[in-house]
Amino acid sequence: MAEYQSVIGLEVHAELKTASKMYCSCENKFGAPPNTLVCPVCMGYPGALPRLNKKAVELAVKAGIAMNCTIQQNSFQDRKNYFYPDLPKSYQISQSEKPLCVRGYLDILVNGEHKRIRINRIHIEEDAGKLIHDAEKGITLADYNRCGVPLIEIVTEPDISSSEEAHAFLETVRSTLKALDISDCKMQEGSVRCDVNVSLKEKGSEILGTRCEMKNINSFSGAVRGIEYEIKRQLELLRSGEHIQQETRRWDDSRGVSTVMRTKENAMDYRFFPEPDLGLISLPDDLVSQIKGSMPELPGEKLFRYTEKLGLKEQEAKIIAFDKDKAELFDHCLSLERASAKTLCSLIVGEITKYLNDTGDQISDTKLTSLALAELAGDTEQGRLSSSSAKKVLSELITSGGNVKEITERLGLAQISDPEHIQKIVAEIIAQQPKSVQEFRSGKTNALNHLIGLCMKASKGRANPAMVREIAEKLIKMEE
C-alpha cells in the first residue's frame, strides 16, 4: 500500500491597522452598528471613485520586509470578479499579476527543528462584508461595514508538512504583525483569518496530489483541526481507490467536519483584469530603506536567540518571544544583569502569565517594573528567597508595586540560610520521624523528600531547601 505525505499551503488574511478604509474615508472600526460605516465608494455606487490608502501600502511593505520578501517598486491592482451577497460591487479590488511583495520566507521552530516556509506573495486587497444568518427566522442579513477594510493576504508555497508546522507558522505570522503594529490580529473580531490548501502525495514523489481548499477557519486551533480532518478524509478516499476532487470546502469547527462549497475553482473563474480606476503603485526610492532601518528585532528572531543563545526551552521561549510586552519586560530585566535568563523566564512564564490570564490584564496594567522583577529573580537565585516566598513577593509587586527588600521584610519571607538554625529544625524532624528515616536508609528515596517537606513546613517555607537536604542527609548518615 502506498504511503502518503501531506502537503499544505496557507493563505493568511490580516486586517491592517489604519484609521480609514482602503479606498475611502470611512472609519476602519470594529463593532459599530450594522451598515453605519459605509459610503458610495465602499458600497460601489455608480460614479464613485476609489483612492488608495497610503498607510495601508506602507504597512504591507513593512510586512513584506519582515517576511524577507522582495518589494516591487512598481505594482498595480486588479479587479477580482465574483457574485456574492456580501460584495455589493460584485468585484473585489485585489492584486493578481504584480503584487507588492514577492518571494519571501519565514523561519519557524517546531520541536527543536528549524524549517523555512517560503512565501509566494503578500498583496493588498479590500475586505468583503459580513453575512449574518438567522436560523430561527430563516433569513440572512448583510452588514457592509467591513466592505473596503484594508487587508494583506500572505500566500505560502506548499512547504508545510503537518498541522503542527502550520500552527507554528501562523503563530509566527501573528506575533510578527502584532509586534510591528501592522494588525491587531484579534481572531474573535475576524481581523486575522486563514484559508488552508491540503493535498496528499506519494512519499518520494515530486508530483503533488489534487488539492482541496478549506475556508471559514476562524482560529489557529481550528486550522489544526481542519488540516488533520482533511488529511484523514483524503487518505481514506485514496486507500479506498477513489479520486480526490478539486474543491473548496467550508470548515465547521463546532461539528469538526468540512462540507463542499464549490468545485474546480481556478484563478480564471475570477476574470482578473487591471483596476481601471486606480493607477500604478510606485514606491518612493527611500521608503523601503526607511522602513528597513526602523525594524526592531522580530519575534521569530527573538525565539531563536532565546533558545539557541540563552538556552530556554522552546515552549517557554515562545510564550515570551511571541508576546511583545513579555518580550520587552524579559529583555529589559536581562539587560540589568541581576539574574539569569532561566530564572527570569520561570517567573514570567509562571506566575506573571497566570495572573495575566486570570485577570485579562496587560503587563502595563500592573504595578510591576522590570527593576523590581530583576531584583526578585536575583534574590531567588542567590538563595535570599525561596521559590514559594518569591511568588508571594511577586504577587505584591504586581498588584501594589513597591520594593522587593521592603516587601520581603514586611511579610517575614527572607530565606533562612543559617546552618545552625536549619540543623536544629532538621534534627527535630528526624527525631519525630524514625519510620521515614529507616525507609530512607533502606533505599526509599521518597522518604527523604517527605522529611524535607516537613522541615520546610516547620520553617514556614523560609529554610534554604538545598541546605535542608544536605544537612538531613548528613545527620541521617551520622546516626547509622
N, C-alpha and C positions, 0 to 999 in steps of 0.2 A: 504494500500500500504506500502510495506517495506521501512524503512528508511536506508540509506547507509552512511557509513563513509569512507573517503578517507584514503588510506594507501600508504605512499610514501617512497621510498628509493633512495639515491643518490650515484652516482659513480663519484667522482671528480678526474680529471687528471690534474696534475700540472707539468710543466717542471722545472727541477732543475737547479739552477744557478751554473753550473760547466763550467770550461774553455773548456773541450773537451766532446765528446760524451760518451755514456755509455760503449762501448766495443772497442773503437778505439781512435786514437789521432786526428781525425778530429775536427775542431773548432766547438764549440756549439754557433752558432751565427745566429741571425735572419736578413733577408733582403739581403743576398748575392745573386748574380746571380744564376739562377737555375742550379742545378747539378754541382756546383763548390766545395761543401764541402762534397765530397764522397770519399770512398776508397774501396779496395777489401773486407774489413771486413764488413762495413755497407751496402755494395751492395750484400753481400752474395756470393762472388766468391768462387768456389771450392778450398779447402785447406787453406783458410784464417781463422785464429782462433781468437776468441774474448778474451779480457782481461778486467776484471771488474774494473770500475772506483771507487776507494776508497772513493773519495769525495762524490760521489752520495750516497753511503751507509751511510756515516756519516750524510748527510742531511736528508735522510729518517729516520734514527734513531732519529734525532732531532725532526722531525715532529711527530714521534710516541710518544716521551716523552711529547711534547706539548699537545698531544691529549689523554694523560693518558692511553696509550697502554702498554701492556706487551711486552717487547723487547725480541725476541727469540735469544738466544746467537748463536744458530746454525740454519741456514736456507739454502735452496737451490733454484735454478732457474729451470724453466721448459720451454719447447717449447710449444707455443700455435699455432697450425697449422690451417691456412686458406689461401685461394687463393684470392688475390685481386691485382689489378694493382699497388697500392701504396706500396706493400710489396714485394720487389724483392727476398727475401729469401723464400717466401711462408710460413714463420713462424715468430712469434714474440717471443723474449725471455722475459718471464714474471715470475711470481711466482704463484703457484696454491696451492699445498699441504701444504707447510710450509713457509709462508711469514715472513718478518722481524718483523712486528708489528701486534699484535692481541688484541682483547677485550679491546678497549678503549672507550672513551666518550668525548663529548664536550657539555658544558652547554651553552644554548642560552637564550636570553631575548626577549620576544615578548609581547608588550602591558602590561608591568609590571609583566608578569608571567615568572617564570623560568621553563625551560624544559631541560631535559638531553637527548641528542641524542646519542645512543650507536654506536660505530664504530666497525664493524666486523673485519676489517683488513686494514693495509696500506702496500702495497707491491711495489717493484721497477719493472720497465719494460722499454723497449725501445719504442720510438715512431715510427710510420709508416711515409711514405712520404706524399706528398700532390698532389691531382689531381686538375688540372685547366681545367674547362670546357669552351670551346669557342663555344657559341651557334651560332654565325654568320657563322663560318667555319664548324661547325658540327663535331668538333674533341675534344678530351680530351688529355691534356698534363700532363706529370708526372714530378714533381720536387722531387728528392730524398734527398735534403739537410737535411730534417728533420728526415730521417731514422737514427735510433740509438741514437737520442737525449734522455737523461735520464728523466724518469718520475717517479712520485709516483702516485698510484691510491688509493684514500681514499674511502672505501666502507662502507656505513652506514647500520645499521639494519633498518627495515621498521618502524621506530619510529616517522616519520614526518607525521603530520595530515593535513597540509594545505600548500598552496603556500607561505603564509606569513612566516610560520616556515621554509620552505625550503630556502627562501631568507635570513632569519636571520642566518641560519646555514652556507650558502655559504659566507655571509659577514664575519662571524667569522673565517671561514677557511682562506679566502683570507687575512684578516688582520693579522692573526697569521703567515702565510707563509711569508708575506712581512716583518713583524716585526723581524722575525728570519733570514731574508735574505736567505730563502730556495728557493724561487721562486720570480720572479718579477711580476707574476700574471697579465701580460698585455693581457687582453682578446682580444684586437684588433689584437694581434700578435699570438693568439692561444696558449699562454703559460699556460692558465688555461681553462679547458673545463669541461663540466659535461654531464653525461647521467642520465636520470630520469626514475625510475620504478614506475608506478602508478597502483593501483588496488582499488577496492571498496569491502567492506564487510558490511554485515548487522550489524546495531548498536547492541552492546551487544554480538555479536558472536566472538568467538576466531578463526574461520575459515576464512583465507584470501581468497579473490577473485582471479581470474586469472589476472596476471599482464601483462602489456604491457610496453616495454622499448622504450624511445624516445632518439634518437641520433641527432647530428648536432645542439646542443644548444650552442650558442657562446656568450651568455651574461646572467647575473643573471636575468635581467628583462625578457629575452627570456624564461628562465626557469620558471618564474612565469606564463607567458602567456601560455607556453606549458602545464604546470600542470593543469591550470584552463580549458584549452581546452580539455585535456584528461579526466578529471573528468566529464565534461559535456557530452562528447561523450559516455563514458561508462555508465553514468547514463541514457541517452536516450535509449541506447540499452537494458539495463536491464528492464527499465519500459515499453518497447515495447515487452517484452517477449523473446528477443534474448539473445544468449550467447556471452560472451567475448572470443575472440580467443587470445591465447598467440602469440604475435608477436613483432617484432622490427619495429618501425616506425621512419620515418625521419621528423623532425620538420622544417617547412618552416616559418620562422618568418615574412618574408615580406607579406605572404598571411594569416598568422595566423591559419594555418592548419597543420595537420600531415598526412603523407601517408605511406602505408605499404612498408617496405623494404624486410622483410622475416618473415616466421612464424615458431613457435615451435623450437626456438633455445635454446639449452641446453649446459652445460659445456662439455658433452661428444662429442658434434659436433666438438670441437676443438682438440680432441685427445691429451690431455696434456701428456707429459712424461718428465722425468728429462733431463735437458740440458746436453748432454754428453761432451761438450767442456769446461764446467766450473765446478769447484769444489765446495765444501761446503763453504758457507759464515760463518766463525767462528769469532765472535766479541771478541776482547781482553777484559779481565775481567774489566779493569778500564775505558774502553771507555764510556760506558753508564753513569757511575758515573761522569766522567769528563764533559760530555755534560749536565747532570742534574745540575751540580754545576755552569755551565756558563749561565743557562737560566735566562733571565730577567723576570719582571712582564709581563704577556701576555695580549694582547688586551682585551680578554674576562674577565680577572681578573680586568683590569682597568675599564671596563664597570660597573661591579658590585660594585667596590669601588666608582666610580663617582656617581652612582645612589643611593646606599644604605648609604654610609658614608658622601658624600658631598651634597646629595640632588639634583643633577642635573636631568633634565628631560631626559627621555630615548633617544629620537631622538637627542638631543643636545649632550648627553654623547657619543653616537655612532659616531657622526661626529669627535669628538676629540679622543676617545679611539681607533678607527679603522684606524687612520692616525698617523703613527709613529712620524712624525715631529711635528704635532699639539700636540700630547700627551706629547712629550718631552718639548715643549715650555710651555704648561699648567702646568705640574708638577714642572718645574724649577721656574716658576713665583710663584706658590703656596708656594714653599719652602722659598721664600724671605719674606713671611708674610706681604706683603704690602696691599693686598686686598683679598676679599672673593672669593671663588671658583665660585660663581654665576656671579660676575662682570667680572672676567677673562673669563669665559665661554661665556658670552654675546659678548665680544669683538672678541674672536677667531671665534665663530660660525657665527657672523655677518659680520663685516667689513673685517676682515682678510680673511675669507673663500671666500667672494665675490671678493676680489682683486685677490686671487689666481685662482679662477675660470675664471675670466675675462681675466687674462694675461697668464695663463698656467704656471706661475712661481711656484717654490717651496719656502718654507719659507727661506731656505738657500740662495736663490737668492735675497732676500730683505735686507734692512739695519736694519730691526727690531731686537732688542735684548730683551731678557727676562727681564732684569732690567728695560729698558725703558717701556715695556708693563706693568710690575708690578707697576711702579710709576704712569703711566697714569691711571690704574684701581684704584689705591689708591686715586688719586686726584678726580676722578669721584665720588667715594664712599663718600669722605669727603666733597663734595659739592664745591670743588675749580674749577671744570669744569662741565659744563652742558653736557648732552649726545651729543648734536649737536656739541659742541666745541671739545669734546673728539674725535669725528670722524675726524675733521679737523686736530687735532694734530696727530692722528694715521696715517692719510694719509701721513703726513710729515715724520713720523718715518719710515714708510715702504719704501718710495721712496728715502729719503735723510738721514735718521738717525738723530742723534742729541740728545739734552737734552730736556726733557719734559717741564721744567720750562722756558728754554730759548725760545722754540717754542711758548709756551703759551703767554709769554710777547711780543714777536716779532709780533705775529698775533693779539694781543689785545683780547685774548679769556678768560682771567681769569673771573670766575663767580662772579657776584655781590651778596654779602650776607649782605650788609649794610641795616638794616631795614628802616632807614630814606630815603635812596636813592630809595629803592623799593617802599616805601609808596608814595613817590612823583609821581612815574610813574603810580602806580595803581590809585591814586586819579585823575590824569589827564584823564586816560582812562574811569573811571567810570563817570566822568563829561561829557565826549564826547558821552557816550553810554547809555542814560537814558532808551531806549527801552529794551536793553538787561538786564539792572538792574531790570526793572519791571518784565520781563519774569522770571528771576531767583526767584524773590520774590513770583511769582505766582506758583512756583513749577517746572519750566522747568530747570532742572539741566544742560542741554547742554548749556544754556545761559552763565553759569559761565565759561565753557570751552572756549567759544568764547571770553570772556573778558580776560581770562588768555593768550590766544593766541595773542591777541592784545598787552598785556603787554610784552610778550616775544619778539614780533616783535619790539616794541618800544625800548627795551633794547638790540636789535641786538642779541638776544638769550643768553645773558650773565646773566640775572637775575636768581636767585635760584627759580626754579618753585614751590617748596614746600612752600617757603616763600611768593611768589606771591599769591598762592591760599589762604594761611592762612590770609594774610593781606587783600585780596579782600573780603573774607567772612566777616571779622571783620568790614571793612568800610561800606559795604552794610547794615549790621545789625545795625550799629550805626546811619545810615540815616533813618531807618524805623520809 
